[in-house]
Amino acid sequence: MTLSRAPRPPRAGSVRSYIAGLDPRVVGRAPAFPTAVFVLAAAVALFIGCGLDGLPPNPTLITAVPVAKRVRLPDGETEERRRLVDGVATDPEWNEVPYHHIAMGPENGNQGGNFIASVKVAHDSTRIYVLVQWPDEEPDRLGPRLIWDPGTSLAPTGCDSLLVRCNWRLSSDDEDRLAIMWDMGSARDQSGTFRDRGCQVACHGNMHPLNGAVDIWQWRAARTNPIQFQLSGALRVGFADDGYADSGGRIDDPGSGFFRNNYTLINCSGGGRAPRPLKIPDALDEDGRPSIRDNDFMRPCEYVFDASASPLNTCSRRNPCRQFEQEDVLDWVEGDDLSATLLSRPASEGARQSRHNVEARGQWVGIFGGSVLKGTWSLEMSRLLSVGNPEDIDFNLNQAEPYSMAIAIMNNAGRVHAGSPVIQIRFQP
């Protein structure tokens, strides 16, 4: 019997893959997205014809305005707790907070492009909230992929094997990222201070300041964004990676990591090395197929949740990605792909350590202009104003001197980025 083939799973960053993976809770509130896109579009259109050189000077000061602790929920009710950190910038949450439009560019970055990002900052006397929105034609949200490219169809054991030596290759995909750097006091290198030069003294050249320190919140579209922790009811929040850089280099805050490689490198006959996958999503439901719930609410095999995944065994035939998409196509075919990263998160809110301090969630939405697809990322980040750790900056609402920060945005890259000028944040009590 010959089985019909399902379409190959979408490649990293594809719009079809994004739409298919939308959380139904987010789809229900989708109208909030075009607002974000139109705000950025209006900011760009204002300066069409004169380029970014025609922009007014970037703001040197943003006021973090106070907002109520009561959160308006999607059903219209309100509840007193932290605001939703879901990447959906709804008017009830953000309407009273003013936009600041920031010219991002390579002059403050590292070979990144020129574009405008829109920023809002608020606090509720307990937590700081940051909203950043920026244009991106296509989301790179899956990260590197393991692609099955068999050189032979039979394993030494005589079965179709996914672990025949050197039958996998690693794609060159990266992911979209955003990092916020905060000066923790007198960060500088030989070229100047963070207060004057921003990211130039912290993430270029030496890749860290030579004196002082900066607190770094890094959101990753593939390796931290899919991870969500359930707080109460349907409320789930994601994370950014919290770390810092000082004269000793760039260092992760204490706590378990959000990700590790889903492969080991093995030697190939004739020379060279190739990846060998470690795990695939487990088949746990009554039909022997994986589910989003079993994969920690992430679509298999776009992502693989470490805690519930199973080792890829020697004679595996069934592709859980295909089983998820189409019931009658079970086997792997050449070109199928699997996440090259295993994702993890703390088991409970009490287990969260300093590395998990920053809650973050980004959502991308695309709109069509003729035959051209355009899109916007909306990223919400939040952290307690004070955490009391030496590796983290603490914010004092009554401090007269503003806090200095800078933003770096990476488009499917790890180091190439557009940077902001230094932005000063002053809290309004």
C-alpha positions in Angstrom: 0.0 0.0 0.0 1.4 3.4 -0.9 0.6 6.3 1.4 0.1 9.8 0.1 2.7 12.2 1.3 1.8 15.2 3.4 3.3 18.5 2.6 6.7 18.9 4.2 6.6 20.7 7.6 7.2 24.4 7.1 10.7 25.7 7.3 12.0 27.9 10.0 10.4 31.4 10.0 7.6 30.5 7.5 4.4 32.5 7.8 2.3 29.4 7.2 4.0 27.8 10.2 3.4 30.8 12.3 -0.3 31.0 11.5 -0.8 27.3 12.1 0.8 27.6 15.5 -1.1 30.6 16.8 -2.4 30.1 20.3 -6.2 30.1 20.0 -6.3 32.5 23.0 -4.2 34.9 21.0 -6.2 34.5 17.8 -9.3 35.6 19.7 -7.6 38.9 20.4 -5.9 39.3 17.0 -7.3 42.8 16.3 -4.7 44.3 18.7 -2.0 43.4 16.3 -2.8 45.7 13.3 -2.7 48.6 15.8 0.9 47.9 16.5 1.7 47.6 12.7 -0.1 50.8 11.9 1.6 52.8 14.6 5.0 51.8 13.2 3.8 52.3 9.6 2.7 55.8 10.5 6.0 56.6 12.1 7.9 55.4 9.1 5.5 57.2 6.6 6.0 60.5 8.4 9.6 60.5 7.2 9.3 58.9 3.7 11.4 60.8 1.2 13.9 62.1 3.7 15.2 58.7 5.1 16.2 58.1 8.7 18.5 61.1 8.5 15.4 63.3 8.5 14.2 62.0 11.9 14.3 64.3 14.8 16.9 63.5 17.5 16.2 60.4 19.4 14.6 61.0 22.8 17.3 61.1 25.5 14.6 60.6 28.1 11.6 58.2 28.5 9.4 58.5 31.5 8.1 55.2 33.0 4.6 56.3 33.8 2.6 54.7 36.7 -0.3 52.4 35.8 -3.0 50.7 37.8 -2.3 47.3 39.3 -5.8 46.2 38.2 -5.5 44.4 34.9 -8.4 44.4 32.4 -8.9 40.8 31.1 -10.0 39.8 27.6 -13.6 39.2 28.8 -13.8 42.8 30.2 -13.4 41.9 33.8 -10.5 43.3 35.9 -8.2 41.6 38.3 -5.5 42.9 40.6 -2.2 41.3 39.6 0.7 41.7 37.3 -0.2 42.7 33.7 -0.5 40.3 30.9 2.9 39.6 29.3 1.6 37.9 26.1 3.0 40.0 23.3 -0.5 41.4 22.6 -0.4 45.2 23.2 -4.1 45.8 24.0 -5.4 49.4 24.5 -6.6 48.7 28.0 -3.1 47.8 29.0 -1.0 50.4 27.1 -3.3 53.1 25.8 -2.4 55.6 28.5 1.3 55.1 28.1 2.9 57.3 25.4 4.9 55.9 22.4 8.6 56.9 21.8 9.9 56.2 18.4 13.6 55.2 18.3 15.8 55.2 15.2 17.7 51.9 15.2 20.7 51.5 13.0 24.2 50.1 12.5 25.9 53.2 13.8 24.8 52.1 17.3 24.9 48.4 16.4 26.9 45.9 14.4 26.0 45.8 10.6 22.3 45.8 11.4 19.7 47.6 9.3 18.0 51.0 9.7 14.4 51.0 11.0 12.2 52.6 13.6 11.3 50.9 16.8 8.5 52.1 19.1 8.9 51.9 22.9 6.6 52.3 25.9 7.7 52.0 29.5 5.4 51.8 32.6 5.4 50.5 36.2 2.7 49.6 38.7 4.9 50.4 41.8 5.9 46.7 41.9 7.0 45.8 38.4 8.5 47.5 35.4 6.8 46.9 32.0 8.5 47.5 28.6 6.8 47.3 25.2 9.0 47.3 22.1 7.5 47.0 18.6 9.6 46.8 15.4 9.2 45.9 11.7 10.2 42.5 10.4 9.1 41.1 7.1 9.1 37.5 8.3 9.5 36.0 11.7 12.5 33.8 12.4 11.1 32.0 15.4 12.1 28.3 15.0 15.9 28.5 15.3 18.3 26.0 13.8 16.9 22.7 12.4 18.1 19.2 12.2 17.3 18.0 8.6 17.2 14.3 7.7 19.3 13.8 4.6 19.9 10.0 4.4 22.8 8.8 2.4 21.6 5.2 2.7 18.2 3.6 3.4 19.3 0.7 5.5 21.0 0.6 8.8 23.4 -2.2 9.8 20.4 -3.6 11.8 18.4 -4.0 8.7 15.7 -1.4 9.5 15.0 2.1 8.4 17.2 4.0 10.9 17.2 7.7 11.7 20.6 7.2 13.4 22.6 6.0 10.5 25.9 7.8 10.9 26.0 11.2 9.3 22.5 11.2 7.9 21.6 14.5 9.5 22.7 18.0 8.8 22.3 21.2 10.8 20.7 24.2 9.1 22.2 27.7 9.3 19.0 29.3 10.7 19.3 31.4 13.8 16.4 33.4 15.3 15.1 36.9 15.9 16.3 38.4 19.2 16.1 41.6 21.2 18.3 42.6 24.1 18.0 45.4 26.6 21.2 46.5 28.4 21.0 48.5 31.6 24.0 50.3 33.1 24.5 49.1 36.6 26.9 51.9 37.4 30.0 53.3 35.7 30.1 50.7 32.9 32.8 51.7 30.5 35.7 50.7 28.2 38.6 52.5 26.7 36.2 54.4 24.3 34.0 55.9 26.9 31.1 55.2 29.3 27.8 53.4 28.7 26.0 56.6 29.7 27.6 58.3 26.6 28.1 55.4 24.2 25.7 52.7 25.2 26.1 49.3 23.6 29.4 50.3 22.0 31.1 49.8 25.4 29.2 46.6 26.3 28.6 44.4 23.3 31.2 45.5 20.7 34.9 45.2 20.6 35.6 43.3 23.9 31.9 42.2 24.0 31.8 43.4 27.6 32.7 46.5 29.6 36.2 46.7 31.0 34.9 48.4 34.1 31.5 48.4 35.8 28.7 46.1 34.7 25.5 46.0 32.6 22.4 43.9 33.2 21.3 42.2 30.0 17.8 40.9 29.3 17.8 38.9 26.1 14.6 37.6 24.4 15.0 34.9 21.8 12.2 34.1 19.4 13.1 30.3 19.3 14.8 29.5 22.5 12.9 31.5 25.2 9.7 32.8 23.6 7.9 29.5 23.2 8.5 28.6 26.9 5.5 29.6 29.0 4.8 29.2 32.7 1.3 28.9 34.0 0.6 31.4 36.7 -3.1 31.0 37.3 -6.0 29.8 35.3 -5.3 30.5 31.6 -2.6 33.1 32.3 0.7 32.0 31.0 3.9 34.1 30.8 7.2 33.5 28.9 10.7 34.5 29.7 13.8 36.4 28.5 17.3 35.2 29.4 18.7 37.3 32.3 22.5 37.8 32.4 25.1 40.4 32.8 28.5 41.5 31.5 31.4 42.9 33.5 35.2 43.0 33.2 35.2 39.2 33.3 33.0 38.7 30.2 29.3 37.9 29.6 27.8 35.7 32.3 24.4 34.0 32.8 22.6 34.7 36.0 22.2 31.8 38.4 19.5 29.3 37.5 18.8 26.6 35.0 19.1 27.3 31.3 16.1 27.6 29.0 17.7 25.5 26.2 20.4 23.0 25.2 21.3 21.3 22.0 19.1 18.5 20.7 22.1 16.7 19.2 25.7 15.5 19.7 28.4 15.8 17.0 29.9 12.6 15.8 32.8 11.8 13.5 31.9 10.8 9.9 33.8 8.3 7.8 36.1 10.1 5.4 36.4 13.1 7.8 34.1 15.8 9.1 31.5 15.8 11.8 27.7 15.7 11.7 24.9 16.1 14.3 23.1 13.1 15.8 19.6 13.9 17.3 18.9 13.2 20.9 15.1 13.5 21.4 11.8 13.8 19.7 8.4 14.7 21.2 6.8 11.7 22.9 3.6 10.1 21.6 1.3 10.2 24.6 -2.3 10.4 23.5 -4.7 7.6 22.9 -3.9 7.5 19.2 -0.2 7.3 19.8 0.3 10.9 18.5 1.9 13.8 20.2 -0.2 16.8 21.3 0.5 20.4 22.0 -0.4 19.8 25.7 2.1 16.9 26.0 4.8 19.1 24.4 4.3 21.8 27.0 1.8 23.7 24.8 4.3 23.9 21.9 3.8 22.5 18.5 5.8 19.3 17.8 8.3 19.2 16.2 8.7 22.9 15.8 9.9 22.8 19.4 10.8 19.9 21.6 10.2 20.1 25.4 13.1 18.4 27.1 11.1 17.1 30.1 8.5 15.1 28.1 10.6 14.1 25.0 11.8 10.6 24.3 15.2 9.5 23.0 15.3 9.0 19.2 15.9 5.3 19.0 17.9 3.3 16.4 15.0 2.0 14.3 12.5 4.8 14.6 10.2 5.0 11.6 7.4 7.3 12.7 7.7 11.0 12.5 5.7 12.7 15.3 5.6 15.9 13.3 3.8 14.1 10.4 1.6 12.2 12.8 0.5 15.6 14.3 -0.2 17.1 10.9 -1.7 14.2 9.0 -2.9 10.9 10.5 -2.3 8.6 7.6 1.4 9.6 7.0 3.6 8.2 9.6 7.1 7.7 8.3 10.0 10.1 8.0 11.0 11.2 4.5 14.1 12.9 3.2 14.1 16.6 4.1 12.0 16.3 7.2 13.2 18.5 10.0 13.3 18.6 13.8 14.2 21.3 16.3 18.0 21.4 17.0 17.2 22.7 20.5 15.6 21.2 23.6 13.6 23.7 25.6 13.2 23.7 29.3 11.7 25.9 32.1 11.5 25.8 35.9 9.1 23.3 37.3 7.4 25.9 39.5 7.4 29.6 40.2 9.2 28.9 43.4 12.0 27.2 41.5 12.6 30.3 39.4 16.0 31.8 40.1 17.7 35.0 38.9 18.1 33.8 35.3 14.3 33.6 35.1 13.6 37.1 36.6 12.4 38.7 33.3 9.0 37.7 32.0 8.7 38.2 28.2 6.5 37.3 25.3 6.6 38.3 21.7 4.1 37.9 18.9 4.5 38.6 15.2 1.7 39.7 12.8 1.9 40.0 9.1 0.0 42.2 6.7 0.0 42.2 2.9 0.6 45.4 0.9 0.0 44.2 -2.7 2.2 41.1 -3.1 4.6 42.2 -0.4 4.4 40.8 3.1 5.2 43.1 5.9 5.1 42.4 9.6 5.7 43.6 13.1 7.0 42.1 16.3 5.3 43.2 19.6 7.4 42.2 22.6 6.3 42.8 26.2 8.8 42.4 29.0 8.4 42.7 32.8 10.4 42.3 35.9 10.1 43.2 39.6 11.4 46.7 40.3 13.7 45.3 43.0 15.1 41.8 43.2 18.0 42.3 45.5 20.6 40.3 43.6 24.1 41.6 43.0 23.9 40.5 39.3 20.6 42.5 38.7 19.8 46.2 38.5 17.3 47.4 41.0 15.0 50.4 40.2 14.1 53.1 42.7 11.0 55.1 41.9 12.3 58.1 43.9 15.8 58.2 42.3 16.3 61.6 40.6 19.0 60.4 38.3 17.7 58.5 35.3 18.7 54.9 34.4 20.6 54.4 31.2 19.7 51.6 28.8 20.1 50.6 25.2 18.3 48.2 22.8 19.8 45.8 20.3 17.6 44.0 17.7 18.8 41.0 15.8 17.1 39.7 12.6 17.8 36.0 12.4 21.3 36.5 13.8 23.3 36.2 17.0 25.6 39.2 16.7 24.7 41.3 13.7 22.2 43.8 15.1 20.8 47.3 14.9 21.3 49.4 18.0 19.6 52.3 19.7 21.3 55.3 21.0 21.5 55.6 24.8 18.0 55.9 26.3 17.5 57.4 29.8 14.6 56.0 31.8 13.1 58.1 34.6 10.4 56.7 36.8 7.3 58.9 37.6 6.2 57.8 41.2 
